[in-house]
Protein backbone atom coordinates (compact mmCIF):
# COMPACT_ATOMS: atom_id res chain seq x y z
CA UNK A 1 0.00 0.00 0.00
CA UNK A 2 1.12 3.52 -0.77
CA UNK A 3 -0.25 6.79 0.61
CA UNK A 4 0.12 10.16 -1.08
CA UNK A 5 -0.83 13.35 0.73
CA UNK A 6 -2.47 16.18 -1.19
CA UNK A 7 -5.18 18.78 -0.71
CA UNK A 8 -8.54 19.31 -2.39
CA UNK A 9 -10.16 22.74 -2.01
CA UNK A 10 -8.10 23.25 1.14
CA UNK A 11 -9.09 19.91 2.68
CA UNK A 12 -6.38 17.32 3.37
CA UNK A 13 -6.59 14.40 0.96
CA UNK A 14 -4.87 11.05 1.39
CA UNK A 15 -4.70 9.02 -1.84
CA UNK A 16 -4.37 5.36 -0.97
CA UNK A 17 -3.13 2.77 -3.46
CA UNK A 18 -3.38 -0.95 -2.68
CA UNK A 19 -5.14 -3.14 -0.15
CA UNK A 20 -5.94 -1.71 3.29
CA UNK A 21 -5.73 -4.75 5.54
CA UNK A 22 -4.27 -5.81 8.86
CA UNK A 23 -0.76 -5.65 7.33
CA UNK A 24 -1.08 -2.08 6.03
CA UNK A 25 -3.70 -0.36 8.18
CA UNK A 26 -1.12 0.88 10.72
CA UNK A 27 0.53 3.01 8.02
CA UNK A 28 -2.83 4.51 7.01
CA UNK A 29 -3.72 5.08 10.66
CA UNK A 30 -0.44 6.95 11.19
CA UNK A 31 -1.05 9.12 8.10
CA UNK A 32 -4.61 9.92 9.20
CA UNK A 33 -3.50 10.85 12.71
CA UNK A 34 -0.67 12.99 11.34
CA UNK A 35 -3.17 15.00 9.29
CA UNK A 36 -5.71 15.29 12.10
CA UNK A 37 -2.98 16.29 14.57
CA UNK A 38 -2.44 19.39 12.43
CA UNK A 39 -5.78 20.67 13.77
CA UNK A 40 -7.78 19.63 10.72
CA UNK A 41 -11.38 18.65 11.36
CA UNK A 42 -12.06 17.41 7.84
CA UNK A 43 -10.31 14.68 5.87
CA UNK A 44 -10.75 13.04 2.47
CA UNK A 45 -9.54 9.51 1.79
CA UNK A 46 -9.28 8.70 -1.91
CA UNK A 47 -9.87 4.96 -2.04
CA UNK A 48 -10.39 4.75 -5.81
CA UNK A 49 -7.20 2.65 -6.13
CA UNK A 50 -8.02 0.40 -3.17
CA UNK A 51 -9.34 -2.99 -4.28
CA UNK A 52 -9.86 -4.38 -0.76
CA UNK A 53 -10.50 -3.13 2.78
CA UNK A 54 -10.70 -5.41 5.80
CA UNK A 55 -11.55 -4.74 9.43
CA UNK A 56 -8.19 -3.02 9.97
CA UNK A 57 -9.05 -0.43 7.32
CA UNK A 58 -12.55 0.02 8.68
CA UNK A 59 -11.09 0.57 12.16
CA UNK A 60 -8.92 3.40 10.79
CA UNK A 61 -12.00 5.12 9.38
CA UNK A 62 -13.93 4.70 12.64
CA UNK A 63 -10.98 6.12 14.58
CA UNK A 64 -10.79 9.12 12.23
CA UNK A 65 -14.53 9.71 12.62
CA UNK A 66 -14.22 9.62 16.39
CA UNK A 67 -11.38 12.17 16.22
CA UNK A 68 -13.53 14.68 14.28
CA UNK A 69 -16.82 13.87 15.98
CA UNK A 70 -18.96 16.92 16.55
CA UNK A 71 -16.60 19.26 14.73
CA UNK A 72 -15.98 17.89 11.27
CA UNK A 73 -16.27 14.98 8.86
CA UNK A 74 -14.41 12.22 7.01
CA UNK A 75 -15.06 11.66 3.32
CA UNK A 76 -14.22 8.68 1.13
CA UNK A 77 -13.67 9.23 -2.58
CA UNK A 78 -14.27 6.61 -5.26
CA UNK A 79 -14.67 3.34 -3.37
CA UNK A 80 -15.28 0.36 -5.63
CA UNK A 81 -18.57 -1.53 -5.12
CA UNK A 82 -16.98 -4.09 -2.78
CA UNK A 83 -15.36 -1.46 -0.56
CA UNK A 84 -18.55 0.60 -0.56
CA UNK A 85 -20.52 -2.49 0.50
CA UNK A 86 -18.15 -3.05 3.44
CA UNK A 87 -18.65 0.59 4.49
CA UNK A 88 -22.39 0.09 4.26
CA UNK A 89 -22.39 -3.19 6.21
CA UNK A 90 -20.51 -1.70 9.15
CA UNK A 91 -22.93 1.23 9.32
CA UNK A 92 -20.66 4.02 8.17
CA UNK A 93 -23.02 5.21 5.43
CA UNK A 94 -25.58 6.19 8.07
CA UNK A 95 -23.16 8.42 9.99
CA UNK A 96 -23.76 12.14 9.35
CA UNK A 97 -20.02 12.81 9.71
CA UNK A 98 -19.17 10.33 6.95
CA UNK A 99 -19.44 11.18 3.27
CA UNK A 100 -18.94 9.02 0.18
CA UNK A 101 -18.45 10.59 -3.24
CA UNK A 102 -17.65 9.03 -6.59
CA UNK A 103 -14.71 11.23 -7.60
CA UNK A 104 -12.45 14.07 -6.54
CA UNK A 105 -14.38 16.35 -8.93
CA UNK A 106 -17.61 15.44 -7.14
CA UNK A 107 -15.96 16.10 -3.77
CA UNK A 108 -14.70 19.50 -4.94
CA UNK A 109 -18.21 20.45 -6.11
CA UNK A 110 -19.74 19.41 -2.79
CA UNK A 111 -17.09 21.28 -0.83
CA UNK A 112 -17.69 24.44 -2.82
CA UNK A 113 -21.47 24.01 -2.57
CA UNK A 114 -21.79 23.71 -6.34
CA UNK A 115 -23.75 20.46 -6.38
CA UNK A 116 -27.10 19.31 -5.12
CA UNK A 117 -26.50 17.88 -1.66
CA UNK A 118 -28.51 16.31 1.12
CA UNK A 119 -28.09 17.20 4.77
CA UNK A 120 -26.26 13.94 5.45
CA UNK A 121 -23.80 14.56 2.62
CA UNK A 122 -22.92 18.19 3.24
CA UNK A 123 -19.17 18.73 3.26
CA UNK A 124 -19.20 22.23 4.71
Secondary structure as UniProt FT lines:
FT   STRAND          2..8
FT   TURN            9..10
FT   STRAND          11..17
FT   TURN            22..24
FT   HELIX           25..37
FT   TURN            38..39
FT   STRAND          42..49
FT   HELIX           55..68
FT   TURN            69..71
FT   STRAND          73..77
FT   HELIX           81..89
FT   TURN            90..91
FT   HELIX           92..94
FT   TURN            96..97
FT   STRAND          98..101
FT   HELIX           104..112
FT   HELIX           119..121
//
